[in-house]
Amino acid sequence: MGSVSSYFSLLTVLSVFAALFAIIYQGYLASLDLRSLTDILKNLNHLEFAVQVSKPRVAIGYGSCSDLYVKAVDFLNFTEALQRSLDQTTPFNVDDITTEDEFLQSFAYYFQRGAAAERFTGNKELFQKLVRLAKKHPVAEPRWALGGNAPVIGSRLASEGAEVVLAAKMSSKLKTHLRPDVRLTGSLIEEDDIHLILEYKTGDRWGTLESPRANRYILHSDYHNPFITSLEEFELWAGYSAVDQTTRRTTEYPDELKERELLVKRVLFFASSRTNESRK
């Protein structure tokens, strides 16, 4: 009996030593990887300063906005009426939001799937009400940030040493969030387009719903960005006037969709012409 007990004690000791050896060996391998990675980063850093490159010139556009972030589950109320709507209707999803009920059902659709979404509302009164409530909400932790791909990317490129020209319109207040070395070609405006960004985490609960992953839902009611209002001033800055300037929002183009299609074609034509000139 004693020999069996000694045998198992020996196995236990060997198991402990094997586990300790495995931990130490894994740490040794990790240290080798860290040392190799450190050497790579040092060499890359050396090359960055060893090779001199000319300051790149970048033009980027065309939109900007002010992003208002809030914690979705603290900001939005999950009501019994909403639950009844969710129980009685098929999964709800629309591109353009017109009412508060549509907004809540649309958010619920993406929230319970943990999917990102961005939706437009032409209901200015509804959107202004949501922004007004969001920016002063006591627990949703509202915060403002520079928004729009063009300003954010432009600021990042400028921080890396590029000479950046930004084709966008923004208010003087939003411009203070832009790097001072980014040149703005668009005029200053009174009010920025605002994007209301409702963020949520994995496992967040909203009423009877639970998010399977972290994501966000964006609601906006943009006026400037959809019509690329900074395009004309950017063309003038670039000394480019070959395109007819009558594509502003006038009675000549009562159909907004056709106007926007024309603007997109104009942007593509302008970009391709500048690319061809730079190759000469």
C-alpha positions in Angstrom: 0.0 0.0 0.0 2.9 2.3 0.9 4.6 1.7 -2.4 1.4 2.6 -4.3 1.2 5.8 -2.3 4.8 6.6 -3.1 4.2 5.9 -6.8 1.3 8.4 -6.9 3.3 11.0 -5.0 6.1 10.7 -7.5 3.6 11.1 -10.4 2.2 14.2 -8.7 5.7 15.7 -8.3 6.5 14.9 -11.9 3.3 16.4 -13.1 3.9 19.6 -11.2 7.5 19.8 -12.7 6.1 19.1 -16.2 3.6 21.9 -15.8 6.2 24.3 -14.5 8.5 23.4 -17.4 5.8 23.9 -19.9 5.0 27.4 -18.5 8.7 28.4 -18.4 9.2 27.1 -22.0 6.2 29.0 -23.3 7.5 32.1 -21.6 10.9 31.5 -23.2 9.3 31.2 -26.7 7.3 34.3 -26.1 10.4 36.2 -25.1 12.0 35.1 -28.4 9.0 36.4 -30.3 9.1 39.7 -28.4 12.8 40.1 -29.1 12.3 39.4 -32.8 9.5 41.8 -33.0 11.5 44.5 -31.1 14.3 44.1 -33.6 11.9 44.5 -36.5 10.4 47.6 -35.1 13.9 49.1 -34.4 15.0 48.5 -38.0 11.8 49.9 -39.4 12.2 53.0 -37.2 15.8 53.3 -38.5 14.7 53.1 -42.1 12.0 55.7 -41.5 14.7 58.3 -40.7 17.4 56.9 -43.0 15.3 57.3 -46.1 14.3 60.9 -46.9 11.0 61.3 -48.8 9.4 64.4 -50.2 6.4 65.7 -48.3 3.4 64.1 -49.9 0.5 66.3 -51.1 -2.9 65.0 -50.5 -6.4 66.3 -51.5 -9.3 64.7 -49.8 -13.1 65.3 -49.6 -15.9 65.9 -49.6 -17.9 65.8 -46.4 -17.6 66.5 -42.8 -19.9 66.2 -39.8 -20.0 66.5 -36.0 -20.3 63.1 -34.4 -22.4 62.9 -31.2 -21.8 59.6 -29.3 -24.1 58.2 -26.7 -24.6 54.8 -24.9 -27.6 53.4 -26.7 -29.1 51.3 -24.0 -29.0 54.3 -21.5 -30.4 56.8 -24.0 -33.3 54.9 -25.7 -36.4 53.8 -23.8 -37.7 50.3 -24.4 -41.4 50.6 -24.0 -44.3 48.1 -23.9 -45.7 49.7 -27.1 -42.4 48.9 -28.8 -42.5 45.3 -27.5 -46.0 44.9 -28.9 -44.8 46.2 -32.2 -41.9 43.7 -32.2 -44.2 40.9 -31.3 -46.8 41.7 -34.0 -44.7 42.6 -37.0 -42.1 40.8 -39.1 -38.4 42.0 -38.7 -38.5 45.7 -39.4 -35.9 47.3 -41.7 -36.2 50.5 -43.7 -33.6 52.8 -45.4 -35.3 56.1 -44.5 -36.7 56.7 -41.0 -39.8 58.9 -40.9 -41.2 58.4 -37.4 -39.8 57.7 -33.9 -41.5 54.3 -33.9 -39.7 53.4 -37.1 -36.4 54.6 -35.6 -36.9 52.4 -32.5 -37.9 49.3 -34.5 -35.0 49.9 -36.9 -32.6 50.1 -34.0 -34.0 47.0 -32.4 -33.6 45.1 -35.7 -29.8 45.8 -35.8 -29.2 45.7 -32.0 -30.4 42.2 -31.5 -28.2 41.1 -34.4 -25.2 43.1 -33.3 -25.0 44.6 -36.7 -23.7 48.0 -37.7 -26.2 50.3 -39.5 -26.4 53.9 -40.7 -29.8 55.4 -41.6 -31.1 58.7 -42.8 -34.2 60.6 -41.6 -35.8 63.4 -43.5 -37.8 64.2 -40.3 -35.8 67.2 -39.2 -38.0 67.7 -36.1 -37.5 64.2 -34.9 -33.8 64.3 -35.5 -33.3 67.7 -33.7 -35.4 66.3 -30.8 -33.1 63.3 -30.5 -29.9 65.4 -30.7 -31.3 67.8 -28.1 -32.0 65.0 -25.7 -28.8 63.1 -26.4 -26.4 66.0 -25.8 -27.8 66.7 -22.4 -28.6 63.1 -21.3 -27.5 62.6 -17.7 -26.4 58.9 -18.0 -25.8 58.2 -21.7 -22.3 59.8 -21.5 -22.6 62.1 -24.6 -19.4 63.2 -26.3 -18.6 65.1 -29.4 -15.9 64.4 -32.0 -14.8 65.4 -35.4 -16.7 63.2 -37.9 -16.6 62.3 -41.6 -14.1 60.1 -43.3 -12.4 63.0 -45.1 -11.5 65.1 -42.1 -10.5 62.2 -39.9 -8.3 60.6 -42.6 -7.0 64.1 -43.6 -6.0 64.8 -40.0 -4.3 61.5 -39.7 -2.3 62.0 -42.9 -1.3 65.5 -41.7 0.0 64.0 -38.4 2.2 61.8 -40.6 3.7 64.8 -42.3 1.5 65.1 -45.4 0.4 68.4 -46.9 -3.4 68.0 -46.8 -6.1 70.0 -48.6 -9.6 69.2 -47.3 -12.6 69.8 -49.5 -15.4 70.2 -46.9 -17.6 72.7 -45.3 -17.8 73.1 -41.5 -18.6 75.5 -38.7 -15.9 77.5 -37.0 -16.5 75.5 -33.9 -15.9 72.1 -35.6 -12.9 73.6 -37.4 -11.2 73.9 -34.0 -11.1 70.1 -33.9 -9.2 70.0 -37.2 -5.4 70.0 -37.2 -4.3 73.6 -37.9 -2.0 72.4 -40.7 -4.9 71.0 -42.7 -6.0 73.5 -45.4 -9.8 73.8 -45.7 -11.1 74.9 -49.1 -14.8 75.0 -48.2 -16.4 78.0 -46.6 -17.5 78.1 -43.0 -21.2 77.3 -42.3 -23.5 78.1 -39.4 -24.5 74.5 -38.5 -22.7 71.3 -39.2 -24.3 68.1 -40.3 -24.6 65.9 -37.2 -24.4 62.1 -36.9 -26.0 60.6 -33.8 -24.0 57.5 -33.0 -25.6 55.0 -30.6 -23.0 52.6 -29.3 -23.5 49.4 -27.4 -21.3 46.6 -26.0 -21.4 42.8 -26.3 -24.1 41.5 -23.9 -25.8 44.9 -23.5 -29.5 44.4 -22.7 -32.2 46.7 -24.0 -35.6 45.7 -22.7 -36.0 42.0 -23.7 -33.3 42.2 -26.3 -29.6 41.4 -25.9 -26.7 42.4 -28.3 -24.5 39.4 -29.4 -21.6 41.7 -30.2 -20.5 45.3 -29.8 -21.5 47.7 -32.5 -23.2 51.0 -33.3 -26.2 52.5 -35.0 -25.9 55.8 -36.8 -28.8 58.2 -37.5 -28.3 61.4 -39.5 -30.3 64.0 -41.3 -27.5 65.5 -43.5 -28.0 68.5 -45.6 -24.5 69.4 -46.9 -22.9 65.9 -47.4 -25.5 64.3 -49.7 -25.1 67.2 -52.2 -21.4 67.5 -51.9 -21.7 71.2 -51.3 -18.0 71.7 -50.9 -17.2 70.4 -54.5 -17.6 73.7 -56.3 -15.2 75.7 -54.0 -12.7 72.8 -54.2 -12.8 73.0 -58.0 -12.3 76.7 -57.9 -9.3 76.3 -55.5 -7.8 73.7 -57.9 -8.3 76.1 -60.8 -10.7 73.7 -62.5 -13.7 75.2 -64.2 -14.4 73.0 -67.2 -17.6 71.6 -65.7 -20.8 73.6 -66.0 -21.4 75.2 -62.6 -25.2 75.0 -62.8 -25.4 71.8 -60.8 -26.3 73.6 -57.6 -29.7 72.9 -56.0 -31.9 75.0 -58.3 -35.2 74.6 -60.0 -33.3 73.2 -63.0 -32.9 70.0 -61.0 -36.1 69.4 -59.1 -35.4 65.7 -58.8 -32.8 65.4 -55.9 -31.9 61.9 -56.9 -31.0 63.0 -60.5 -29.0 65.9 -59.0 -27.0 63.6 -56.7 -26.3 61.2 -59.6 -25.0 64.2 -61.6 -22.8 65.3 -58.8 -21.3 61.9 -58.4 -20.5 61.9 -62.2 -19.0 65.3 -61.8 -16.7 64.2 -58.9 -15.6 61.1 -60.9 -14.9 63.3 -64.0 -13.0 65.8 -61.9 -10.9 63.1 -60.2 -10.0 61.3 -63.4 -9.0 64.6 -65.1 -6.7 65.5 -62.3 -5.2 62.0 -62.3 -4.5 62.3 -66.0 -2.8 65.7 -65.5 -0.6 64.4 -62.8 0.7 61.6 -65.1 1.8 64.1 -67.8 
